[in-house]
Amino acid sequence: MTKVFEFDPVQDPRWSRFLAPHSRATVFHSPEWLDALGRTYGYRASALTSSPPGVELRSALVFCRVRSWLTGRRVVSVPFSDHCEPLVENAEQLAPLLGHLKRECEGRRREYIEIRSMEASPGTAEFPESSRFCLHQLDLRPSVDELFRGLHLSCVRRRVTRALRESFRYEEGRSEGLLRQFYRLAVLTRRRHNLPPQPLAWFRNLIRCLGENLTIRMLYHSGRPAAGILTLQFRDTMTYKYGFSDKNYHRFGSMQLLMWKAIEAAKNEGFLKFDMGRSEWSNEGLLNFKDRFGCERSSIVYRRFPAKKAQAESDSVRLRFARQVLGFAPSWVLTAAGNVLYRHMA
């Protein structure tokens, strides 16, 4: 039996060296992202490998153990990431790592293990599929002019042109003042969806941990925040992670202009890929929005062991009721709810 070793990817210097050349490594594997998870939600990142201590890593599976009195005990690879696949070359490398987690799951009464991987990830097929999402990515190798011509004519290009004629002011950075304006839009947007916003501390910790590899991009109209997005940089990829807006400025093309500015910046800064993140396959509006930027679709598959049980109808009713209640709650209640609930929602 292959021996398996556990290590701390935030502290072990081998982890960054292992990620640097790996073709499937993303910002969600990075020690900075994992550190922010720990600072905000108390999730201590761990990783499994068949490489003994002191030996350079050849394969690894990173994860967090989530312990929640509200949603149970589980292993997630990795919380709040769009995708974070096992960094292995074949099923033989992955099998002992998954076997180790399965024995832990069975022995310590953890409810399940969840792996968030790309559809073609090697060795994950033995874990039953629990859910599937769409991933949009844009190839940045064409010229800026070619990328602009690849935008949907009426739904993006004309709206970008319209927005450029408006008196929008653009600002980017990661200052506390900019974060405050961005978070104001987060609360406004999540209220529209009857959902609590992510904790402000989460964004602060992302800025603290990722530093120059994180950018907040804002548009203002007549001094008011109109739209904001947060992008992450890792190696050759810029990732769009969060986007919030004031719907009063949607008709001016505020989000289209902001997304185009991010794509243009990614191209000019030498990135090869713009990752627009995951979407629910049922959310046709969001799918179409991302399609219109010239992105290609692929699948993200979430796999669980043991197999995910079908959600009870009563759970669905409770969720709808909770969202209706939150729709009438004042902003401070929404924010407080987010501070409490997100650590249970990984």
C-alpha positions as CSV (number, residue, x, y, z in Angstrom):
1,M,0.0,0.0,0.0
2,T,1.3,3.5,-0.9
3,K,2.1,5.5,2.1
4,V,0.3,8.9,2.3
5,F,1.6,12.0,4.1
6,E,-0.3,15.1,5.2
7,F,1.3,18.5,5.2
8,D,0.3,22.2,5.6
9,P,0.3,23.9,2.1
10,V,0.3,27.4,3.6
11,Q,3.5,26.8,5.5
12,D,5.4,24.1,3.5
13,P,7.7,25.8,0.9
14,R,7.4,22.7,-1.4
15,W,3.8,23.7,-2.2
16,S,4.6,26.9,-4.1
17,R,7.4,25.2,-5.9
18,F,5.0,22.4,-6.9
19,L,2.3,24.8,-8.1
20,A,4.6,27.0,-10.2
21,P,5.0,24.7,-13.2
22,H,1.8,22.6,-12.8
23,S,-0.6,23.0,-15.7
24,R,-3.7,22.5,-13.7
25,A,-2.8,24.7,-10.7
26,T,-5.1,27.7,-10.1
27,V,-5.4,30.6,-7.7
28,F,-7.7,28.4,-5.6
29,H,-4.7,26.1,-4.9
30,S,-2.4,28.9,-3.9
31,P,-1.2,29.3,-0.3
32,E,-2.6,32.9,-0.4
33,W,-6.2,31.8,-1.1
34,L,-5.9,29.0,1.5
35,D,-4.5,31.4,4.1
36,A,-7.4,33.8,3.5
37,L,-9.8,30.9,4.1
38,G,-8.1,30.2,7.4
39,R,-8.1,33.8,8.6
40,T,-11.7,34.4,7.8
41,Y,-13.5,31.1,8.4
42,G,-11.1,29.1,10.5
43,Y,-10.6,26.4,7.9
44,R,-7.1,25.0,8.2
45,A,-5.9,23.9,4.8
46,S,-4.2,20.5,4.5
47,A,-2.9,18.5,1.6
48,L,-2.1,14.8,1.0
49,T,0.8,13.4,-1.0
50,S,2.7,10.3,-1.5
51,S,6.0,12.3,-1.3
52,P,7.7,11.9,2.1
53,P,8.7,15.0,4.1
54,G,11.7,16.7,2.6
55,V,11.1,15.2,-0.8
56,E,9.8,17.5,-3.6
57,L,6.1,16.9,-4.3
58,R,5.0,14.8,-7.3
59,S,1.3,14.8,-6.6
60,A,-1.1,16.3,-4.1
61,L,-4.7,16.8,-3.1
62,V,-5.5,20.0,-1.1
63,F,-8.6,20.3,1.1
64,C,-10.1,21.8,4.2
65,R,-11.9,20.0,7.0
66,V,-15.2,21.9,7.7
67,R,-16.7,21.4,11.1
68,S,-20.1,23.1,11.4
69,W,-22.8,22.6,14.0
70,L,-25.3,23.9,11.4
71,T,-24.3,22.0,8.2
72,G,-22.2,19.1,9.6
73,R,-18.6,17.8,9.3
74,R,-17.1,17.3,5.8
75,V,-14.0,17.5,3.7
76,V,-14.0,20.1,0.8
77,S,-11.5,20.6,-1.9
78,V,-11.6,23.6,-1.6
79,P,-14.2,25.9,0.2
80,F,-15.5,28.8,-1.9
81,S,-13.5,27.9,-4.9
82,D,-15.0,27.5,-8.3
83,H,-12.8,24.5,-9.0
84,C,-9.7,23.0,-7.3
85,E,-8.9,19.7,-8.8
86,P,-6.5,17.1,-7.5
87,L,-3.0,17.8,-8.8
88,V,-2.1,14.4,-10.1
89,E,-1.0,12.9,-13.4
90,N,-3.1,9.8,-13.4
91,A,-5.6,7.7,-11.4
92,E,-2.9,5.6,-9.8
93,Q,-1.4,8.7,-8.1
94,L,-4.9,9.8,-6.9
95,A,-6.2,6.5,-5.6
96,P,-4.2,6.3,-2.3
97,L,-5.0,10.0,-1.5
98,L,-8.7,9.5,-2.0
99,G,-8.5,6.2,-0.1
100,H,-7.0,8.0,2.8
101,L,-9.8,10.5,2.9
102,K,-12.5,7.8,2.5
103,R,-11.2,5.9,5.5
104,E,-11.2,9.2,7.5
105,C,-14.7,9.9,6.4
106,E,-15.9,6.5,7.5
107,G,-13.9,6.4,10.7
108,R,-14.6,9.9,12.0
109,R,-18.2,10.2,11.0
110,R,-17.7,13.0,8.5
111,E,-20.8,13.3,6.3
112,Y,-19.0,13.5,3.0
113,I,-15.9,14.4,0.9
114,E,-16.4,16.8,-2.0
115,I,-13.9,17.1,-4.8
116,R,-14.4,20.1,-7.2
117,S,-12.7,19.2,-10.4
118,M,-12.7,19.7,-14.1
119,E,-14.6,17.1,-16.1
120,A,-11.5,15.5,-17.4
121,S,-9.6,15.3,-14.1
122,P,-7.8,11.9,-13.8
123,G,-9.0,9.4,-11.2
124,T,-12.1,11.2,-9.9
125,A,-14.7,9.1,-11.7
126,E,-15.0,6.7,-8.7
127,F,-16.5,9.5,-6.7
128,P,-20.2,9.9,-7.7
129,E,-21.1,13.2,-9.4
130,S,-23.2,15.4,-7.1
131,S,-23.6,18.6,-9.2
132,R,-22.3,20.1,-12.4
133,F,-21.5,23.7,-13.4
134,C,-20.5,25.6,-16.5
135,L,-17.1,27.3,-16.6
136,H,-16.5,30.2,-19.0
137,Q,-12.9,31.0,-20.1
138,L,-11.6,33.4,-22.7
139,D,-8.5,32.9,-24.7
140,L,-6.4,36.1,-24.6
141,R,-3.9,35.2,-27.3
142,P,-5.7,37.2,-30.1
143,S,-5.0,40.9,-30.3
144,V,-7.1,43.5,-28.3
145,D,-8.9,44.5,-31.6
146,E,-9.7,40.8,-32.3
147,L,-11.0,40.3,-28.8
148,F,-13.2,43.4,-29.1
149,R,-14.6,42.2,-32.4
150,G,-15.3,38.9,-30.7
151,L,-17.8,40.6,-28.3
152,H,-21.4,40.2,-29.2
153,L,-22.3,43.2,-31.4
154,S,-25.5,44.5,-29.8
155,C,-25.3,43.1,-26.3
156,V,-21.7,44.0,-25.5
157,R,-19.9,46.0,-28.1
158,R,-22.6,48.6,-28.5
159,R,-23.2,48.8,-24.7
160,V,-19.5,49.3,-24.1
161,T,-19.5,52.1,-26.7
162,R,-22.5,53.6,-25.0
163,A,-21.0,53.4,-21.6
164,L,-17.8,55.1,-22.8
165,R,-20.0,58.1,-23.7
166,E,-21.4,58.3,-20.2
167,S,-19.7,60.2,-17.5
168,F,-18.4,57.1,-15.7
169,R,-15.2,57.4,-13.7
170,Y,-13.0,54.3,-13.5
171,E,-10.8,53.4,-10.5
172,E,-8.9,50.3,-9.5
173,G,-6.8,49.2,-6.6
174,R,-7.2,47.6,-3.2
175,S,-7.4,50.4,-0.7
176,E,-9.8,50.3,2.3
177,G,-11.8,53.1,0.8
178,L,-12.2,51.3,-2.5
179,L,-13.1,48.1,-0.7
180,R,-15.8,50.0,1.3
181,Q,-17.4,51.2,-1.9
182,F,-17.2,47.7,-3.5
183,Y,-18.8,46.2,-0.4
184,R,-21.6,48.7,-0.5
185,L,-22.5,47.3,-4.0
186,A,-22.1,43.8,-2.6
187,V,-24.8,44.4,0.0
188,L,-27.0,46.1,-2.7
189,T,-26.6,43.2,-5.1
190,R,-27.2,40.4,-2.6
191,R,-30.3,42.2,-1.4
192,R,-31.7,42.0,-4.9
193,H,-31.2,38.2,-4.8
194,N,-32.5,38.0,-1.2
195,L,-29.2,36.6,0.0
196,P,-26.7,37.8,2.7
197,P,-23.4,39.3,1.4
198,Q,-20.0,37.6,2.1
199,P,-18.3,39.0,5.2
200,L,-16.4,42.2,4.7
201,A,-13.5,40.4,6.6
202,W,-13.3,37.9,3.7
203,F,-12.5,40.6,1.2
204,R,-10.1,42.2,3.6
205,N,-8.2,39.0,4.1
206,L,-8.1,38.3,0.4
207,I,-6.5,41.7,-0.1
208,R,-4.1,41.1,2.8
209,C,-3.1,37.6,1.5
210,L,-3.0,38.1,-2.3
211,G,-1.8,41.7,-2.3
212,E,-0.9,42.8,-5.8
213,N,-2.5,39.6,-7.3
214,L,-5.9,41.0,-6.4
215,T,-7.6,44.1,-8.0
216,I,-10.9,45.8,-7.3
217,R,-12.2,47.6,-10.4
218,M,-14.9,50.2,-9.9
219,L,-17.1,52.5,-12.0
220,Y,-18.7,55.6,-10.6
221,H,-21.4,57.8,-12.0
222,S,-22.0,61.2,-10.6
223,G,-19.9,60.2,-7.6
224,R,-22.0,57.1,-6.9
225,P,-20.7,53.5,-7.1
226,A,-22.3,52.0,-10.2
227,A,-20.5,48.7,-10.6
228,G,-17.5,46.8,-9.2
229,I,-15.7,43.6,-9.9
230,L,-12.9,41.8,-8.1
231,T,-10.3,39.9,-10.1
232,L,-7.5,37.6,-9.1
233,Q,-4.2,36.9,-10.8
234,F,-2.3,33.6,-10.8
235,R,0.5,32.8,-13.3
236,D,-1.0,33.2,-16.8
237,T,-4.6,33.6,-15.8
238,M,-6.8,36.5,-14.6
239,T,-9.9,35.3,-12.8
240,Y,-13.1,37.2,-12.4
241,K,-14.4,36.1,-8.9
242,Y,-16.9,38.7,-7.7
243,G,-19.1,41.2,-9.4
244,F,-21.7,43.6,-7.9
245,S,-23.7,46.5,-9.3
246,D,-26.4,49.1,-8.8
247,K,-29.1,48.1,-11.3
248,N,-30.0,51.8,-11.9
249,Y,-26.9,52.0,-14.1
250,H,-27.4,48.7,-16.0
251,R,-29.0,50.5,-18.9
252,F,-25.8,52.4,-19.5
253,G,-23.8,49.3,-20.0
254,S,-21.8,49.6,-16.7
255,M,-21.1,45.9,-16.2
256,Q,-20.2,45.3,-19.9
257,L,-17.7,48.2,-19.7
258,L,-16.2,47.0,-16.5
259,M,-15.8,43.5,-17.7
260,W,-14.2,44.7,-21.0
261,K,-11.8,46.9,-19.0
262,A,-10.7,43.8,-17.0
263,I,-10.3,41.8,-20.2
264,E,-8.3,44.6,-21.9
265,A,-6.1,44.9,-18.8
266,A,-5.5,41.2,-18.7
267,K,-4.4,41.2,-22.3
268,N,-2.2,44.2,-22.0
269,E,-0.5,42.7,-18.9
270,G,0.4,39.5,-20.7
271,F,-2.1,37.1,-19.3
272,L,-3.1,34.2,-21.6
273,K,-6.5,33.3,-20.2
274,F,-9.4,35.2,-18.6
275,D,-11.5,32.9,-16.3
276,M,-15.0,34.1,-15.9
277,G,-15.9,31.5,-13.2
278,R,-18.6,29.0,-12.7
279,S,-22.3,29.4,-13.5
280,E,-25.4,27.3,-12.8
281,W,-26.5,25.5,-15.9
282,S,-30.0,26.6,-15.1
283,N,-29.0,30.3,-15.0
284,E,-29.5,31.1,-18.7
285,G,-29.2,34.8,-18.2
286,L,-25.7,34.5,-16.6
287,L,-24.7,31.9,-19.2
288,N,-25.7,34.2,-22.1
289,F,-24.0,37.2,-20.5
290,K,-20.6,35.3,-20.3
291,D,-21.1,33.7,-23.8
292,R,-21.3,37.2,-25.3
293,F,-17.8,38.0,-24.3
294,G,-16.5,35.3,-26.7
295,C,-15.8,32.7,-23.9
296,E,-15.7,29.0,-24.4
297,R,-17.7,26.7,-22.2
298,S,-16.5,23.6,-20.3
299,S,-17.8,21.7,-17.3
300,I,-16.9,21.7,-13.6
301,V,-18.0,18.5,-11.8
302,Y,-18.5,18.3,-8.1
303,R,-18.1,14.7,-6.8
304,R,-19.0,13.4,-3.4
305,F,-18.3,10.3,-1.3
306,P,-20.7,8.9,-0.2
307,A,-23.1,9.8,-3.0
308,K,-25.1,12.9,-2.4
309,K,-28.6,12.2,-1.2
310,A,-31.5,13.8,-2.9
311,Q,-32.6,17.0,-1.3
312,A,-35.8,16.8,0.6
313,E,-38.7,19.0,-0.6
314,S,-38.9,20.4,2.9
315,D,-35.3,21.7,2.6
316,S,-36.2,23.5,-0.6
317,V,-39.3,25.0,1.0
318,R,-37.2,26.2,4.0
319,L,-34.7,27.8,1.7
320,R,-37.3,29.7,-0.2
321,F,-38.9,30.9,3.0
322,A,-35.5,32.1,4.3
323,R,-34.9,34.1,1.2
324,Q,-38.3,35.7,1.4
325,V,-37.6,36.7,5.0
326,L,-34.2,38.1,4.1
327,G,-35.8,40.1,1.3
328,F,-37.5,42.3,4.0
329,A,-34.5,42.5,6.4
330,P,-32.6,45.8,6.8
331,S,-29.0,45.9,5.5
332,W,-27.4,45.5,8.9
333,V,-29.4,42.2,9.4
334,L,-28.2,40.9,6.0
335,T,-24.6,41.8,6.8
336,A,-24.8,40.1,10.2
337,A,-26.4,37.0,8.7
338,G,-23.5,36.8,6.2
339,N,-21.0,37.1,9.0
340,V,-22.6,34.1,10.7
341,L,-23.7,31.9,7.9
342,Y,-20.9,31.8,5.4
343,R,-18.6,29.8,7.6
344,H,-21.2,27.1,7.5
345,M,-21.8,27.3,3.7
346,A,-18.4,26.1,2.3
